[in-house]
């Protein structure tokens, strides 16, 4: 497979695993607090993270009169893009590093850019 396909598969698998770690965390916190936790959606709760994501995207956002609606919608996407760019820099067996001398500098540069989505 090409490196683009490998990168896309890596990013997709990380996003799906984060969704299931979130549901695991919610279940554990429910058991710690002596309650059942989130209700199950579909078989064995496999669709629960996806229904949570749909619910999150369908929530109404409240915007003030002085805010910029485009920037308030683009800021989370910018933060996600920067995080995914940092994941692409981590070398693995299928994705060797392209420039080993400047990876640390690039990671520091991208992490310094991650302040801007928070400011908007």
Biopython code that builds the backbone (N, CA, C, O; Angstrom):
import numpy as np
from Bio.PDB.StructureBuilder import StructureBuilder

atoms = [
    (1, "UNK", "N", (0.836, -1.188, 0.000)),
    (1, "UNK", "CA", (0.000, 0.000, 0.000)),
    (1, "UNK", "C", (0.875, 1.244, 0.000)),
    (1, "UNK", "O", (2.038, 1.210, 0.403)),
    (2, "UNK", "N", (0.307, 2.303, -0.446)),
    (2, "UNK", "CA", (1.073, 3.543, -0.514)),
    (2, "UNK", "C", (1.141, 4.194, 0.865)),
    (2, "UNK", "O", (0.396, 3.832, 1.776)),
    (3, "UNK", "N", (2.033, 5.144, 0.996)),
    (3, "UNK", "CA", (2.189, 5.814, 2.286)),
    (3, "UNK", "C", (0.969, 6.657, 2.630)),
    (3, "UNK", "O", (0.648, 6.822, 3.807)),
    (4, "UNK", "N", (0.286, 7.193, 1.626)),
    (4, "UNK", "CA", (-0.928, 7.970, 1.895)),
    (4, "UNK", "C", (-2.013, 7.079, 2.474)),
    (4, "UNK", "O", (-2.698, 7.468, 3.419)),
    (5, "UNK", "N", (-2.172, 5.898, 1.919)),
    (5, "UNK", "CA", (-3.166, 4.958, 2.428)),
    (5, "UNK", "C", (-2.806, 4.523, 3.838)),
    (5, "UNK", "O", (-3.679, 4.434, 4.702)),
    (6, "UNK", "N", (-1.527, 4.250, 4.080)),
    (6, "UNK", "CA", (-1.091, 3.872, 5.422)),
    (6, "UNK", "C", (-1.351, 4.987, 6.420)),
    (6, "UNK", "O", (-1.795, 4.727, 7.538)),
    (7, "UNK", "N", (-1.086, 6.207, 6.035)),
    (7, "UNK", "CA", (-1.312, 7.337, 6.927)),
    (7, "UNK", "C", (-2.792, 7.504, 7.229)),
    (7, "UNK", "O", (-3.172, 7.727, 8.378)),
    (8, "UNK", "N", (-3.626, 7.397, 6.205)),
    (8, "UNK", "CA", (-5.069, 7.527, 6.418)),
    (8, "UNK", "C", (-5.611, 6.406, 7.296)),
    (8, "UNK", "O", (-6.462, 6.648, 8.152)),
    (9, "UNK", "N", (-5.129, 5.186, 7.095)),
    (9, "UNK", "CA", (-5.551, 4.075, 7.943)),
    (9, "UNK", "C", (-5.090, 4.269, 9.382)),
    (9, "UNK", "O", (-5.826, 3.947, 10.314)),
    (10, "UNK", "N", (-3.898, 4.784, 9.571)),
    (10, "UNK", "CA", (-3.391, 5.055, 10.907)),
    (10, "UNK", "C", (-4.247, 6.096, 11.610)),
    (10, "UNK", "O", (-4.623, 5.912, 12.768)),
    (11, "UNK", "N", (-4.556, 7.175, 10.928)),
    (11, "UNK", "CA", (-5.360, 8.241, 11.524)),
    (11, "UNK", "C", (-6.761, 7.740, 11.838)),
    (11, "UNK", "O", (-7.292, 8.033, 12.910)),
    (12, "UNK", "N", (-7.367, 6.993, 10.928)),
    (12, "UNK", "CA", (-8.710, 6.474, 11.151)),
    (12, "UNK", "C", (-8.745, 5.502, 12.322)),
    (12, "UNK", "O", (-9.663, 5.549, 13.140)),
    (13, "UNK", "N", (-7.759, 4.630, 12.408)),
    (13, "UNK", "CA", (-7.738, 3.671, 13.512)),
    (13, "UNK", "C", (-7.496, 4.363, 14.845)),
    (13, "UNK", "O", (-8.039, 3.934, 15.863)),
    (14, "UNK", "N", (-6.703, 5.413, 14.864)),
    (14, "UNK", "CA", (-6.484, 6.155, 16.106)),
    (14, "UNK", "C", (-7.762, 6.857, 16.539)),
    (14, "UNK", "O", (-8.098, 6.853, 17.724)),
    (15, "UNK", "N", (-8.478, 7.457, 15.599)),
    (15, "UNK", "CA", (-9.724, 8.138, 15.945)),
    (15, "UNK", "C", (-10.776, 7.159, 16.462)),
    (15, "UNK", "O", (-11.491, 7.471, 17.414)),
    (16, "UNK", "N", (-10.879, 5.989, 15.852)),
    (16, "UNK", "CA", (-11.842, 4.989, 16.317)),
    (16, "UNK", "C", (-11.434, 4.447, 17.679)),
    (16, "UNK", "O", (-12.290, 4.231, 18.537)),
    (17, "UNK", "N", (-10.140, 4.225, 17.892)),
    (17, "UNK", "CA", (-9.706, 3.717, 19.194)),
    (17, "UNK", "C", (-9.932, 4.743, 20.295)),
    (17, "UNK", "O", (-10.253, 4.367, 21.422)),
    (18, "UNK", "N", (-9.772, 6.019, 19.999)),
    (18, "UNK", "CA", (-10.064, 7.058, 20.995)),
    (18, "UNK", "C", (-11.543, 7.032, 21.355)),
    (18, "UNK", "O", (-11.904, 7.224, 22.517)),
    (19, "UNK", "N", (-12.394, 6.798, 20.373)),
    (19, "UNK", "CA", (-13.831, 6.721, 20.649)),
    (19, "UNK", "C", (-14.140, 5.561, 21.591)),
    (19, "UNK", "O", (-14.955, 5.707, 22.502)),
    (20, "UNK", "N", (-13.503, 4.420, 21.384)),
    (20, "UNK", "CA", (-13.780, 3.286, 22.254)),
    (20, "UNK", "C", (-13.101, 3.423, 23.614)),
    (20, "UNK", "O", (-13.617, 2.899, 24.601)),
    (21, "UNK", "N", (-11.970, 4.107, 23.699)),
    (21, "UNK", "CA", (-11.391, 4.390, 25.009)),
    (21, "UNK", "C", (-12.292, 5.327, 25.803)),
    (21, "UNK", "O", (-12.374, 5.222, 27.027)),
    (22, "UNK", "N", (-12.963, 6.234, 25.117)),
    (22, "UNK", "CA", (-13.895, 7.131, 25.791)),
    (22, "UNK", "C", (-15.062, 6.351, 26.373)),
    (22, "UNK", "O", (-15.469, 6.609, 27.506)),
    (23, "UNK", "N", (-15.607, 5.406, 25.623)),
    (23, "UNK", "CA", (-16.723, 4.614, 26.138)),
    (23, "UNK", "C", (-16.263, 3.727, 27.288)),
    (23, "UNK", "O", (-17.021, 3.500, 28.231)),
    (24, "UNK", "N", (-15.032, 3.222, 27.225)),
    (24, "UNK", "CA", (-14.491, 2.437, 28.333)),
    (24, "UNK", "C", (-14.352, 3.296, 29.580)),
    (24, "UNK", "O", (-14.675, 2.856, 30.684)),
    (25, "UNK", "N", (-13.875, 4.515, 29.405)),
    (25, "UNK", "CA", (-13.739, 5.425, 30.540)),
    (25, "UNK", "C", (-15.099, 5.735, 31.153)),
    (25, "UNK", "O", (-15.231, 5.766, 32.376)),
    (26, "UNK", "N", (-16.106, 5.965, 30.326)),
    (26, "UNK", "CA", (-17.442, 6.256, 30.838)),
    (26, "UNK", "C", (-18.011, 5.069, 31.597)),
    (26, "UNK", "O", (-18.663, 5.246, 32.626)),
    (27, "UNK", "N", (-17.773, 3.869, 31.104)),
    (27, "UNK", "CA", (-18.241, 2.666, 31.792)),
    (27, "UNK", "C", (-17.546, 2.497, 33.141)),
    (27, "UNK", "O", (-18.194, 2.200, 34.144)),
    (28, "UNK", "N", (-16.222, 2.687, 33.161)),
    (28, "UNK", "CA", (-15.482, 2.541, 34.413)),
    (28, "UNK", "C", (-15.911, 3.582, 35.438)),
    (28, "UNK", "O", (-16.075, 3.262, 36.616)),
    (29, "UNK", "N", (-16.094, 4.815, 35.005)),
    (29, "UNK", "CA", (-16.555, 5.845, 35.936)),
    (29, "UNK", "C", (-17.954, 5.537, 36.447)),
    (29, "UNK", "O", (-18.275, 5.843, 37.596)),
    (30, "UNK", "N", (-18.783, 4.941, 35.616)),
    (30, "UNK", "CA", (-20.116, 4.539, 36.054)),
    (30, "UNK", "C", (-20.046, 3.455, 37.115)),
    (30, "UNK", "O", (-20.780, 3.510, 38.102)),
    (31, "UNK", "N", (-19.178, 2.472, 36.929)),
    (31, "UNK", "CA", (-19.044, 1.411, 37.926)),
    (31, "UNK", "C", (-18.415, 1.925, 39.216)),
    (31, "UNK", "O", (-18.773, 1.462, 40.299)),
    (32, "UNK", "N", (-17.494, 2.863, 39.121)),
    (32, "UNK", "CA", (-16.885, 3.435, 40.325)),
    (32, "UNK", "C", (-17.926, 4.185, 41.140)),
    (32, "UNK", "O", (-17.901, 4.143, 42.370)),
    (33, "UNK", "N", (-18.839, 4.872, 40.463)),
    (33, "UNK", "CA", (-19.876, 5.645, 41.140)),
    (33, "UNK", "C", (-21.122, 4.807, 41.428)),
    (33, "UNK", "O", (-22.172, 5.351, 41.769)),
    (34, "UNK", "N", (-21.008, 3.503, 41.295)),
    (34, "UNK", "CA", (-22.073, 2.536, 41.553)),
    (34, "UNK", "C", (-23.325, 2.880, 40.745)),
    (34, "UNK", "O", (-24.419, 3.001, 41.295)),
    (35, "UNK", "N", (-23.153, 3.028, 39.482)),
    (35, "UNK", "CA", (-24.260, 3.169, 38.534)),
    (35, "UNK", "C", (-23.876, 2.407, 37.281)),
    (35, "UNK", "O", (-22.730, 1.988, 37.121)),
    (36, "UNK", "N", (-24.829, 2.234, 36.409)),
    (36, "UNK", "CA", (-24.602, 1.353, 35.264)),
    (36, "UNK", "C", (-23.685, 1.938, 34.202)),
    (36, "UNK", "O", (-22.943, 1.192, 33.563)),
    (37, "UNK", "N", (-23.712, 3.221, 33.997)),
    (37, "UNK", "CA", (-22.921, 3.829, 32.933)),
    (37, "UNK", "C", (-23.812, 4.167, 31.758)),
    (37, "UNK", "O", (-25.034, 4.186, 31.908)),
    (38, "UNK", "N", (-23.248, 4.434, 30.598)),
    (38, "UNK", "CA", (-24.074, 4.815, 29.442)),
    (38, "UNK", "C", (-24.916, 3.640, 28.945)),
    (38, "UNK", "O", (-24.513, 2.480, 29.038)),
    (39, "UNK", "N", (-26.090, 3.970, 28.419)),
    (39, "UNK", "CA", (-26.952, 2.938, 27.841)),
    (39, "UNK", "C", (-26.322, 2.382, 26.576)),
    (39, "UNK", "O", (-25.529, 3.046, 25.909)),
    (40, "UNK", "N", (-26.688, 1.167, 26.268)),
    (40, "UNK", "CA", (-26.107, 0.518, 25.090)),
    (40, "UNK", "C", (-26.884, 0.904, 23.839)),
    (40, "UNK", "O", (-28.114, 0.955, 23.847)),
    (41, "UNK", "N", (-26.165, 1.170, 22.790)),
    (41, "UNK", "CA", (-26.754, 1.412, 21.483)),
    (41, "UNK", "C", (-26.332, 0.266, 20.581)),
    (41, "UNK", "O", (-25.134, 0.036, 20.411)),
    (42, "UNK", "N", (-27.250, -0.438, 20.016)),
    (42, "UNK", "CA", (-27.058, -1.599, 19.151)),
    (42, "UNK", "C", (-26.470, -2.769, 19.941)),
    (42, "UNK", "O", (-26.608, -2.832, 21.163)),
    (43, "UNK", "N", (-25.830, -3.674, 19.252)),
    (43, "UNK", "CA", (-25.333, -4.906, 19.866)),
    (43, "UNK", "C", (-24.090, -4.608, 20.698)),
    (43, "UNK", "O", (-23.116, -4.063, 20.177)),
    (44, "UNK", "N", (-24.108, -4.947, 21.953)),
    (44, "UNK", "CA", (-22.998, -4.836, 22.899)),
    (44, "UNK", "C", (-22.451, -3.407, 22.977)),
    (44, "UNK", "O", (-21.318, -3.213, 23.418)),
    (45, "UNK", "N", (-23.211, -2.430, 22.570)),
    (45, "UNK", "CA", (-22.785, -1.039, 22.671)),
    (45, "UNK", "C", (-21.737, -0.620, 21.669)),
    (45, "UNK", "O", (-21.033, 0.364, 21.897)),
    (46, "UNK", "N", (-21.610, -1.338, 20.559)),
    (46, "UNK", "CA", (-20.570, -1.007, 19.581)),
    (46, "UNK", "C", (-20.815, 0.323, 18.878)),
    (46, "UNK", "O", (-19.866, 0.973, 18.440)),
    (47, "UNK", "N", (-22.067, 0.731, 18.766)),
    (47, "UNK", "CA", (-22.366, 1.974, 18.059)),
    (47, "UNK", "C", (-22.437, 3.177, 18.998)),
    (47, "UNK", "O", (-22.688, 4.291, 18.538)),
    (48, "UNK", "N", (-22.223, 2.983, 20.299)),
    (48, "UNK", "CA", (-22.319, 4.081, 21.264)),
    (48, "UNK", "C", (-21.357, 5.234, 20.963)),
    (48, "UNK", "O", (-21.794, 6.385, 21.000)),
    (49, "UNK", "N", (-20.076, 4.996, 20.669)),
    (49, "UNK", "CA", (-19.197, 6.131, 20.352)),
    (49, "UNK", "C", (-19.644, 6.904, 19.117)),
    (49, "UNK", "O", (-19.498, 8.125, 19.058)),
    (50, "UNK", "N", (-20.186, 6.196, 18.135)),
    (50, "UNK", "CA", (-20.628, 6.876, 16.921)),
    (50, "UNK", "C", (-21.896, 7.680, 17.170)),
    (50, "UNK", "O", (-22.065, 8.764, 16.612)),
    (51, "UNK", "N", (-22.796, 7.150, 18.011)),
    (51, "UNK", "CA", (-23.990, 7.934, 18.341)),
    (51, "UNK", "C", (-23.617, 9.145, 19.186)),
    (51, "UNK", "O", (-24.245, 10.196, 19.067)),
    (52, "UNK", "N", (-22.602, 9.011, 20.039)),
    (52, "UNK", "CA", (-22.113, 10.170, 20.796)),
    (52, "UNK", "C", (-21.536, 11.229, 19.864)),
    (52, "UNK", "O", (-21.743, 12.424, 20.077)),
    (53, "UNK", "N", (-20.814, 10.798, 18.832)),
    (53, "UNK", "CA", (-20.230, 11.749, 17.884)),
    (53, "UNK", "C", (-21.319, 12.464, 17.093)),
    (53, "UNK", "O", (-21.227, 13.669, 16.858)),
    (54, "UNK", "N", (-22.346, 11.730, 16.682)),
    (54, "UNK", "CA", (-23.454, 12.358, 15.952)),
    (54, "UNK", "C", (-24.172, 13.356, 16.849)),
    (54, "UNK", "O", (-24.537, 14.445, 16.406)),
    (55, "UNK", "N", (-24.375, 12.985, 18.108)),
    (55, "UNK", "CA", (-25.026, 13.890, 19.058)),
    (55, "UNK", "C", (-24.183, 15.141, 19.279)),
    (55, "UNK", "O", (-24.722, 16.242, 19.390)),
    (56, "UNK", "N", (-22.873, 14.979, 19.342)),
    (56, "UNK", "CA", (-21.990, 16.121, 19.545)),
    (56, "UNK", "C", (-22.050, 17.087, 18.368)),
    (56, "UNK", "O", (-22.080, 18.302, 18.563)),
    (57, "UNK", "N", (-22.067, 16.557, 17.153)),
    (57, "UNK", "CA", (-22.100, 17.427, 15.980)),
    (57, "UNK", "C", (-23.463, 18.070, 15.763)),
    (57, "UNK", "O", (-23.555, 19.121, 15.129)),
    (58, "UNK", "N", (-24.520, 17.455, 16.280)),
    (58, "UNK", "CA", (-25.858, 18.017, 16.104)),
    (58, "UNK", "C", (-26.236, 19.020, 17.184)),
    (58, "UNK", "O", (-27.288, 19.653, 17.088)),
    (59, "UNK", "N", (-25.415, 19.179, 18.195)),
    (59, "UNK", "CA", (-25.731, 20.140, 19.245)),
    (59, "UNK", "C", (-25.709, 21.551, 18.680)),
    (59, "UNK", "O", (-24.902, 21.884, 17.812)),
    (60, "UNK", "N", (-26.603, 22.356, 19.186)),
    (60, "UNK", "CA", (-26.658, 23.751, 18.741)),
    (60, "UNK", "C", (-25.547, 24.528, 19.432)),
    (60, "UNK", "O", (-25.358, 24.419, 20.643)),
    (61, "UNK", "N", (-24.832, 25.295, 18.665)),
    (61, "UNK", "CA", (-23.777, 26.116, 19.234)),
    (61, "UNK", "C", (-24.323, 27.511, 19.474)),
    (61, "UNK", "O", (-25.021, 28.072, 18.629)),
    (62, "UNK", "N", (-24.003, 28.057, 20.615)),
    (62, "UNK", "CA", (-24.450, 29.416, 20.906)),
    (62, "UNK", "C", (-23.315, 30.380, 20.581)),
    (62, "UNK", "O", (-22.206, 30.251, 21.100)),
    (63, "UNK", "N", (-23.602, 31.325, 19.735)),
    (63, "UNK", "CA", (-22.611, 32.301, 19.311)),
    (63, "UNK", "C", (-23.019, 33.674, 19.826)),
    (63, "UNK", "O", (-24.194, 34.040, 19.777)),
    (64, "UNK", "N", (-22.058, 34.418, 20.312)),
    (64, "UNK", "CA", (-22.352, 35.779, 20.728)),
    (64, "UNK", "C", (-22.413, 36.680, 19.503)),
    (64, "UNK", "O", (-22.022, 36.285, 18.404)),
    (65, "UNK", "N", (-22.900, 37.879, 19.704)),
    (65, "UNK", "CA", (-23.047, 38.781, 18.558)),
    (65, "UNK", "C", (-21.698, 39.274, 18.037)),
    (65, "UNK", "O", (-21.596, 39.697, 16.885)),
    (66, "UNK", "N", (-20.671, 39.224, 18.871)),
    (66, "UNK", "CA", (-19.359, 39.713, 18.443)),
    (66, "UNK", "C", (-18.444, 38.605, 17.928)),
    (66, "UNK", "O", (-17.328, 38.885, 17.490)),
    (67, "UNK", "N", (-18.893, 37.360, 17.972)),
    (67, "UNK", "CA", (-18.014, 36.267, 17.550)),
    (67, "UNK", "C", (-18.073, 36.073, 16.039)),
    (67, "UNK", "O", (-19.028, 36.467, 15.371)),
    (68, "UNK", "N", (-17.036, 35.463, 15.540)),
    (68, "UNK", "CA", (-16.943, 35.143, 14.121)),
    (68, "UNK", "C", (-17.408, 33.696, 13.948)),
    (68, "UNK", "O", (-16.715, 32.782, 14.393)),
    (69, "UNK", "N", (-18.562, 33.462, 13.316)),
    (69, "UNK", "CA", (-19.081, 32.088, 13.238)),
    (69, "UNK", "C", (-18.183, 31.141, 12.448)),
    (69, "UNK", "O", (-18.098, 29.958, 12.778)),
    (70, "UNK", "N", (-17.515, 31.639, 11.415)),
    (70, "UNK", "CA", (-16.637, 30.763, 10.632)),
    (70, "UNK", "C", (-15.457, 30.285, 11.468)),
    (70, "UNK", "O", (-15.093, 29.110, 11.422)),
    (71, "UNK", "N", (-14.863, 31.193, 12.227)),
    (71, "UNK", "CA", (-13.705, 30.807, 13.035)),
    (71, "UNK", "C", (-14.107, 29.900, 14.193)),
    (71, "UNK", "O", (-13.344, 29.013, 14.574)),
    (72, "UNK", "N", (-15.290, 30.109, 14.754)),
    (72, "UNK", "CA", (-15.706, 29.246, 15.856)),
    (72, "UNK", "C", (-16.015, 27.836, 15.365)),
    (72, "UNK", "O", (-15.932, 26.883, 16.140)),
    (73, "UNK", "N", (-16.367, 27.690, 14.104)),
    (73, "UNK", "CA", (-16.569, 26.356, 13.550)),
    (73, "UNK", "C", (-15.261, 25.734, 13.065)),
    (73, "UNK", "O", (-15.103, 24.514, 13.106)),
    (74, "UNK", "N", (-14.328, 26.561, 12.607)),
    (74, "UNK", "CA", (-13.065, 26.043, 12.073)),
    (74, "UNK", "C", (-12.014, 25.761, 13.149)),
    (74, "UNK", "O", (-11.087, 24.988, 12.907)),
    (75, "UNK", "N", (-12.137, 26.366, 14.320)),
    (75, "UNK", "CA", (-11.118, 26.188, 15.361)),
    (75, "UNK", "C", (-10.955, 24.736, 15.802)),
    (75, "UNK", "O", (-9.818, 24.274, 15.890)),
    (76, "UNK", "N", (-12.035, 23.981, 16.086)),
    (76, "UNK", "CA", (-11.820, 22.572, 16.436)),
    (76, "UNK", "C", (-11.204, 21.764, 15.302)),
    (76, "UNK", "O", (-10.408, 20.855, 15.539)),
    (77, "UNK", "N", (-11.572, 22.097, 14.075)),
    (77, "UNK", "CA", (-10.986, 21.383, 12.935)),
    (77, "UNK", "C", (-9.501, 21.693, 12.788)),
    (77, "UNK", "O", (-8.712, 20.818, 12.432)),
    (78, "UNK", "N", (-9.122, 22.940, 13.061)),
    (78, "UNK", "CA", (-7.701, 23.301, 13.012)),
    (78, "UNK", "C", (-6.916, 22.556, 14.090)),
    (78, "UNK", "O", (-5.806, 22.087, 13.838)),
    (79, "UNK", "N", (-7.491, 22.446, 15.294)),
    (79, "UNK", "CA", (-6.808, 21.733, 16.373)),
    (79, "UNK", "C", (-6.656, 20.250, 16.038)),
    (79, "UNK", "O", (-5.610, 19.657, 16.302)),
    (80, "UNK", "N", (-7.694, 19.655, 15.460)),
    (80, "UNK", "CA", (-7.615, 18.249, 15.062)),
    (80, "UNK", "C", (-6.587, 18.050, 13.956)),
    (80, "UNK", "O", (-5.839, 17.072, 13.973)),
    (81, "UNK", "N", (-6.546, 18.959, 13.008)),
    (81, "UNK", "CA", (-5.573, 18.872, 11.920)),
    (81, "UNK", "C", (-4.140, 18.956, 12.454)),
    (81, "UNK", "O", (-3.268, 18.210, 12.008)),
    (82, "UNK", "N", (-3.898, 19.854, 13.399)),
    (82, "UNK", "CA", (-2.552, 19.965, 13.970)),
    (82, "UNK", "C", (-2.167, 18.701, 14.732)),
    (82, "UNK", "O", (-1.020, 18.261, 14.662)),
    (83, "UNK", "N", (-3.119, 18.115, 15.460)),
    (83, "UNK", "CA", (-2.826, 16.874, 16.185)),
    (83, "UNK", "C", (-2.532, 15.734, 15.219)),
    (83, "UNK", "O", (-1.636, 14.926, 15.465)),
    (84, "UNK", "N", (-3.277, 15.665, 14.130)),
    (84, "UNK", "CA", (-3.035, 14.614, 13.139)),
    (84, "UNK", "C", (-1.707, 14.830, 12.410)),
    (84, "UNK", "O", (-1.056, 13.862, 12.015)),
    (85, "UNK", "N", (-1.306, 16.077, 12.230)),
    (85, "UNK", "CA", (0.003, 16.350, 11.627)),
    (85, "UNK", "C", (1.126, 15.878, 12.544)),
    (85, "UNK", "O", (2.154, 15.394, 12.072)),
    (86, "UNK", "N", (0.929, 16.018, 13.857)),
    (86, "UNK", "CA", (1.951, 15.545, 14.793)),
    (86, "UNK", "C", (2.037, 14.022, 14.765)),
    (86, "UNK", "O", (3.125, 13.461, 14.888)),
    (87, "UNK", "N", (0.887, 13.345, 14.601)),
    (87, "UNK", "CA", (0.911, 11.885, 14.529)),
    (87, "UNK", "C", (1.653, 11.391, 13.297)),
    (87, "UNK", "O", (2.263, 10.322, 13.322)),
    (88, "UNK", "N", (1.604, 12.154, 12.240)),
    (88, "UNK", "CA", (2.279, 11.756, 11.005)),
    (88, "UNK", "C", (3.798, 11.805, 11.149)),
    (88, "UNK", "O", (4.510, 11.157, 10.381)),
    (89, "UNK", "N", (4.296, 12.553, 12.106)),
    (89, "UNK", "CA", (5.744, 12.679, 12.286)),
    (89, "UNK", "C", (6.355, 11.526, 13.076)),
    (89, "UNK", "O", (7.572, 11.345, 13.068)),
    (90, "UNK", "N", (5.522, 10.751, 13.753)),
    (90, "UNK", "CA", (6.036, 9.641, 14.550)),
    (90, "UNK", "C", (6.452, 8.514, 13.606)),
    (90, "UNK", "O", (5.619, 8.013, 12.851)),
    (91, "UNK", "N", (7.714, 8.105, 13.631)),
    (91, "UNK", "CA", (8.158, 7.055, 12.700)),
    (91, "UNK", "C", (7.638, 5.681, 13.122)),
    (91, "UNK", "O", (7.471, 5.406, 14.310)),
    (92, "UNK", "N", (7.389, 4.835, 12.144)),
    (92, "UNK", "CA", (6.994, 3.451, 12.391)),
    (92, "UNK", "C", (7.644, 2.578, 11.322)),
    (92, "UNK", "O", (8.415, 3.068, 10.497)),
    (93, "UNK", "N", (7.331, 1.291, 11.339)),
    (93, "UNK", "CA", (7.942, 0.397, 10.355)),
    (93, "UNK", "C", (7.416, 0.666, 8.954)),
    (93, "UNK", "O", (8.160, 0.576, 7.977)),
    (94, "UNK", "N", (6.139, 0.994, 8.857)),
    (94, "UNK", "CA", (5.567, 1.226, 7.531)),
    (94, "UNK", "C", (5.791, 2.653, 7.054)),
    (94, "UNK", "O", (5.807, 2.910, 5.850)),
    (95, "UNK", "N", (5.963, 3.581, 7.984)),
    (95, "UNK", "CA", (6.188, 4.980, 7.624)),
    (95, "UNK", "C", (7.513, 5.456, 8.203)),
    (95, "UNK", "O", (7.530, 6.042, 9.286)),
    (96, "UNK", "N", (8.621, 5.221, 7.511)),
    (96, "UNK", "CA", (9.908, 5.680, 8.043)),
    (96, "UNK", "C", (9.970, 7.204, 8.026)),
    (96, "UNK", "O", (9.308, 7.845, 7.209)),
    (97, "UNK", "N", (10.757, 7.780, 8.916)),
    (97, "UNK", "CA", (10.848, 9.248, 8.939)),
    (97, "UNK", "C", (11.505, 9.771, 7.672)),
    (97, "UNK", "O", (12.472, 9.194, 7.175)),
    (98, "UNK", "N", (10.974, 10.858, 7.162)),
    (98, "UNK", "CA", (11.522, 11.410, 5.924)),
    (98, "UNK", "C", (12.750, 12.277, 6.197)),
    (98, "UNK", "O", (13.686, 12.303, 5.398)),
    (99, "UNK", "N", (12.744, 12.980, 7.318)),
    (99, "UNK", "CA", (13.861, 13.867, 7.639)),
    (99, "UNK", "C", (14.132, 13.752, 9.134)),
    (99, "UNK", "O", (13.478, 14.415, 9.940)),
    (100, "UNK", "N", (15.087, 12.919, 9.499)),
    (100, "UNK", "CA", (15.318, 12.639, 10.911)),
    (100, "UNK", "C", (15.953, 13.801, 11.658)),
    (100, "UNK", "O", (15.851, 13.869, 12.883)),
    (101, "UNK", "N", (16.598, 14.705, 10.959)),
    (101, "UNK", "CA", (17.293, 15.794, 11.641)),
    (101, "UNK", "C", (16.343, 16.884, 12.116)),
    (101, "UNK", "O", (16.641, 17.585, 13.083)),
    (102, "UNK", "N", (15.217, 17.033, 11.456)),
    (102, "UNK", "CA", (14.340, 18.150, 11.771)),
    (102, "UNK", "C", (12.996, 17.736, 12.354)),
    (102, "UNK", "O", (12.087, 18.563, 12.428)),
    (103, "UNK", "N", (12.843, 16.485, 12.769)),
    (103, "UNK", "CA", (11.551, 16.039, 13.296)),
    (103, "UNK", "C", (11.237, 16.742, 14.610)),
    (103, "UNK", "O", (10.110, 17.199, 14.804)),
    (104, "UNK", "N", (12.202, 16.839, 15.509)),
    (104, "UNK", "CA", (11.957, 17.492, 16.794)),
    (104, "UNK", "C", (11.611, 18.962, 16.605)),
    (104, "UNK", "O", (10.724, 19.486, 17.279)),
    (105, "UNK", "N", (12.296, 19.614, 15.707)),
    (105, "UNK", "CA", (12.000, 21.018, 15.421)),
    (105, "UNK", "C", (10.594, 21.172, 14.835)),
    (105, "UNK", "O", (9.883, 22.120, 15.170)),
    (106, "UNK", "N", (10.196, 20.254, 13.970)),
    (106, "UNK", "CA", (8.858, 20.302, 13.382)),
    (106, "UNK", "C", (7.789, 20.041, 14.435)),
    (106, "UNK", "O", (6.740, 20.685, 14.423)),
    (107, "UNK", "N", (8.041, 19.108, 15.342)),
    (107, "UNK", "CA", (7.086, 18.836, 16.426)),
    (107, "UNK", "C", (6.926, 20.069, 17.308)),
    (107, "UNK", "O", (5.806, 20.424, 17.678)),
    (108, "UNK", "N", (8.025, 20.719, 17.645)),
    (108, "UNK", "CA", (7.942, 21.941, 18.452)),
    (108, "UNK", "C", (7.209, 23.048, 17.708)),
    (108, "UNK", "O", (6.448, 23.802, 18.314)),
    (109, "UNK", "N", (7.429, 23.154, 16.409)),
    (109, "UNK", "CA", (6.755, 24.176, 15.606)),
    (109, "UNK", "C", (5.245, 23.935, 15.560)),
    (109, "UNK", "O", (4.461, 24.867, 15.737)),
    (110, "UNK", "N", (4.839, 22.691, 15.324)),
    (110, "UNK", "CA", (3.408, 22.384, 15.245)),
    (110, "UNK", "C", (2.747, 22.539, 16.609)),
    (110, "UNK", "O", (1.618, 23.021, 16.699)),
    (111, "UNK", "N", (3.443, 22.136, 17.672)),
    (111, "UNK", "CA", (2.849, 22.298, 19.003)),
    (111, "UNK", "C", (2.732, 23.764, 19.393)),
    (111, "UNK", "O", (1.834, 24.125, 20.153)),
    (112, "UNK", "N", (3.615, 24.611, 18.891)),
    (112, "UNK", "CA", (3.462, 26.042, 19.166)),
    (112, "UNK", "C", (2.304, 26.631, 18.368)),
    (112, "UNK", "O", (1.697, 27.612, 18.797)),
    (113, "UNK", "N", (1.992, 26.050, 17.221)),
    (113, "UNK", "CA", (0.841, 26.508, 16.438)),
    (113, "UNK", "C", (-0.491, 26.100, 17.061)),
    (113, "UNK", "O", (-1.527, 26.676, 16.728)),
    (114, "UNK", "N", (-0.481, 25.121, 17.954)),
    (114, "UNK", "CA", (-1.734, 24.633, 18.525)),
    (114, "UNK", "C", (-2.388, 25.638, 19.466)),
    (114, "UNK", "O", (-3.499, 25.399, 19.941)),
    (115, "UNK", "N", (-1.727, 26.744, 19.742)),
    (115, "UNK", "CA", (-2.315, 27.791, 20.575)),
    (115, "UNK", "C", (-3.365, 28.573, 19.793)),
    (115, "UNK", "O", (-4.340, 29.047, 20.377)),
    (116, "UNK", "N", (-3.185, 28.712, 18.512)),
    (116, "UNK", "CA", (-4.063, 29.566, 17.713)),
    (116, "UNK", "C", (-5.509, 29.087, 17.636)),
    (116, "UNK", "O", (-6.403, 29.931, 17.691)),
    (117, "UNK", "N", (-5.804, 27.788, 17.512)),
    (117, "UNK", "CA", (-7.222, 27.405, 17.550)),
    (117, "UNK", "C", (-7.892, 27.723, 18.888)),
    (117, "UNK", "O", (-9.098, 27.965, 18.926)),
    (118, "UNK", "N", (-7.139, 27.727, 19.971)),
    (118, "UNK", "CA", (-7.707, 28.057, 21.277)),
    (118, "UNK", "C", (-8.020, 29.545, 21.359)),
    (118, "UNK", "O", (-9.005, 29.941, 21.983)),
    (119, "UNK", "N", (-7.192, 30.365, 20.736)),
    (119, "UNK", "CA", (-7.403, 31.815, 20.793)),
    (119, "UNK", "C", (-8.649, 32.240, 20.035)),
    (119, "UNK", "O", (-9.294, 33.220, 20.409)),
    (120, "UNK", "N", (-8.996, 31.522, 18.979)),
    (120, "UNK", "CA", (-10.168, 31.905, 18.196)),
    (120, "UNK", "C", (-11.344, 31.224, 18.775)),
    (120, "UNK", "O", (-12.459, 31.392, 18.282)),
]
sb = StructureBuilder()
sb.init_structure("model")
sb.init_model(0)
sb.init_chain("A")
sb.init_seg("    ")
for serial, (resi, resn, name, xyz) in enumerate(atoms, 1):
    if name == "N":
        sb.init_residue(resn, " ", resi, " ")
    sb.init_atom(name, np.array(xyz, "f"), 0.0, 1.0, " ", f" {name:<3s}", serial, name[0])
structure = sb.get_structure()
